[in-house]
Structure formats: C-alpha cells, structure tokens
Amino acid sequence: MFNPSRDQVRQFFFDLWAKYRAGQPLTGAEQPALEVVLAHPEYHALLDQPARYIERDYLPESGETNPFLHLSIHLAISEQVSVDQPPGIRDRYQRLLQQHGDAMDAQHTVMDCLAEMIWQVQRHRTAFDSTAYLYCLDLKLGES
C-alpha cells in the first residue's frame, strides 16, 4: 500500500501544478489530480509558491483547512467511487450527484462524512466503520 509522507503529497501537488503551467504532459494520477486542482482556484496561488507552503501547518483549531488534505480527500473519494469501495459508495455518490447537479458539491458532501469517519478512527483508535460512513451518506441523501 502506498503511504506517502506529508511532504511527498505536497510535492506531488506542487510538481503537478508546475507541469500543468509549463504545458508538460501529465501521467498516471496527475490527470485526475489536475481536475481536482482546477476545480479549486482558491489553491492556485498557493501551488505557485512551494517554498512558502511546503512546510506550513494548517491548524483546524484556528479554523484553517489544509488544502493538501482537501485535495487528497477528493482523490480518495474518486478512487472509492471508481472501485465501489465500500460497496454502495458509487450508488450513493451518483444519487448525491443528481441531487446537487455538480460533481464538486457532491464530493464535498461525501467529504463531510469521510472526514468525520477519519476523525472517529483517529480519536477512538478503531477500524474504519464502512457501515457508519454509508449511513452518514444516507442521512445526507435524506434517507435513514
């Protein structure tokens, strides 16, 4: 299993953005990552300044969102949907997409649930609860 460090993830996004801006061809995971980056113009200036942001901490208690984590979670959601893991995520995502009419809005809804589940895993040092994750999405869909 690939488990990149914080700096490797950040460098991936900085390199991706630099390649895109230079008109260089993208490979592998870079194309879907670029789509996510392009959908978040609020991060473009940050990605233009790797020396300034490679080591910056983003503190949730200060109300900050970590842009690299945010972009990475989008990629995780795309992967989950593409392989339907956990089973049922693809169907729920498609229904959220219909409900919202916009892929980024649908992904942000999924992100709310995924972030909550990750927080629960870290806080309680437990395994990821796929049932609770899907139930959270059902609530977002207005089902229970």
C-alpha positions as a printed Julia matrix, in Angstrom:
144×3 Matrix{Float64}:
   0.0    0.0     0.0
   1.33   3.42   -0.96
   1.65   5.65    2.08
   3.26   8.96    1.1
   4.58  11.38    3.67
   3.09  14.82    4.16
   5.92  16.38    2.16
   5.58  13.84   -0.67
   1.88  14.61   -1.04
   2.56  18.32   -1.06
   5.4   17.95   -3.55
   3.13  15.91   -5.81
   0.64  18.79   -5.99
   3.37  21.42   -6.44
   5.01  19.39   -9.25
   1.65  18.69  -10.87
   0.79  22.39  -10.92
   4.22  23.35  -12.27
   3.92  20.77  -15.06
   0.44  21.96  -15.94
   1.53  25.62  -16.01
   4.54  24.71  -18.2
   2.31  22.77  -20.62
   4.09  19.49  -19.92
   2.27  16.18  -20.37
   0.72  14.59  -17.3
   0.94  10.93  -16.39
  -0.85   8.44  -14.16
  -2.57  10.01  -11.17
  -1.67  13.51  -12.32
  -4.65  13.92  -14.68
  -7.39  13.22  -12.12
  -5.46  15.27   -9.57
  -5.3   18.18  -12.03
  -9.08  18.08  -12.44
  -9.44  18.45   -8.67
  -6.89  21.28   -8.54
  -8.55  23.13  -11.41
 -11.88  22.88   -9.58
 -10.27  24.69   -6.61
  -8.91  28.0    -7.93
  -8.56  29.23   -4.35
  -5.46  27.0    -4.1
  -3.72  28.04   -7.34
  -1.68  30.89   -5.83
  -0.56  28.59   -3.02
   0.6   25.97   -5.52
   2.67  28.64   -7.27
   4.75  29.07   -4.09
   6.14  25.7    -2.97
   8.95  27.17   -0.87
   6.44  29.16    1.14
   3.86  26.41    1.7
   5.7   23.05    1.7
   6.11  23.08    5.48
   3.21  25.25    6.58
   0.95  23.78    9.22
  -2.82  24.19    8.96
  -4.48  24.13   12.34
  -8.16  23.16   12.47
  -8.48  24.75   15.89
  -7.64  28.04   14.14
 -10.35  27.4    11.56
  -7.87  26.53    8.82
  -8.44  23.98    6.1
  -5.4   22.06    4.93
  -5.56  22.49    1.14
  -3.35  19.45    0.51
  -5.54  17.25    2.67
  -8.64  18.64    1.0
  -7.31  17.87   -2.49
  -6.13  14.42   -1.38
  -9.53  13.54    0.04
 -11.1   14.42   -3.3
  -8.76  11.89   -4.91
  -9.62   9.28   -2.27
 -13.33   9.78   -2.93
 -12.81   9.42   -6.68
 -10.95   6.17   -6.08
 -13.64   4.87   -3.71
 -16.34   5.61   -6.27
 -14.39   4.08   -9.16
 -13.96   0.74   -7.36
 -17.21   0.96   -5.35
 -15.4    0.51   -2.06
 -17.0    0.37    0.37
 -19.75  -1.38   -1.59
 -22.6    1.06   -2.15
 -20.49   4.24   -2.27
 -20.83   4.52   -6.05
 -24.62   4.41   -5.93
 -24.77   6.95   -3.1
 -22.34   9.25   -4.91
 -24.41   9.05   -8.12
 -27.53   9.99   -6.17
 -25.7   12.89   -4.5
 -24.51  13.98   -7.93
 -28.11  14.02   -9.16
 -29.21  15.85   -6.01
 -26.51  18.52   -6.26
 -26.08  18.7   -10.04
 -22.37  19.36   -9.57
 -19.51  16.9    -9.02
 -17.58  19.11   -6.6
 -20.67  19.76   -4.47
 -21.43  16.04   -4.38
 -17.83  15.25   -3.45
 -17.84  17.88   -0.72
 -20.92  16.21    0.76
 -19.13  12.84    0.71
 -16.07  14.57    2.17
 -18.08  15.7     5.2
 -18.86  12.06    6.01
 -15.41  10.73    5.16
 -13.69  13.39    7.28
 -15.98  12.55   10.2
 -15.16   8.85    9.87
 -11.41   9.54    9.71
 -11.69  11.75   12.79
 -13.56   8.98   14.63
 -10.9    6.4    13.69
  -8.13   8.67   14.93
  -9.93   9.76   18.07
 -11.02   6.3    19.18
  -8.19   4.32   17.57
 -10.68   2.0    15.91
 -11.07   0.49   12.46
 -12.84   2.45    9.76
 -16.59   1.84   10.03
 -17.93   1.49    6.49
 -21.47   0.99    7.74
 -21.4    4.28    9.65
 -19.83   6.02    6.62
 -22.6    4.84    4.31
 -25.24   5.68    6.92
 -23.85   9.22    7.1
 -24.23   9.47    3.33
 -27.77   8.12    3.58
 -28.57  10.92    6.03
 -27.12  13.45    3.56
 -29.41  11.97    0.94
 -32.37  12.4     3.26
 -32.67   8.68    3.94
 -32.2    6.73    7.16
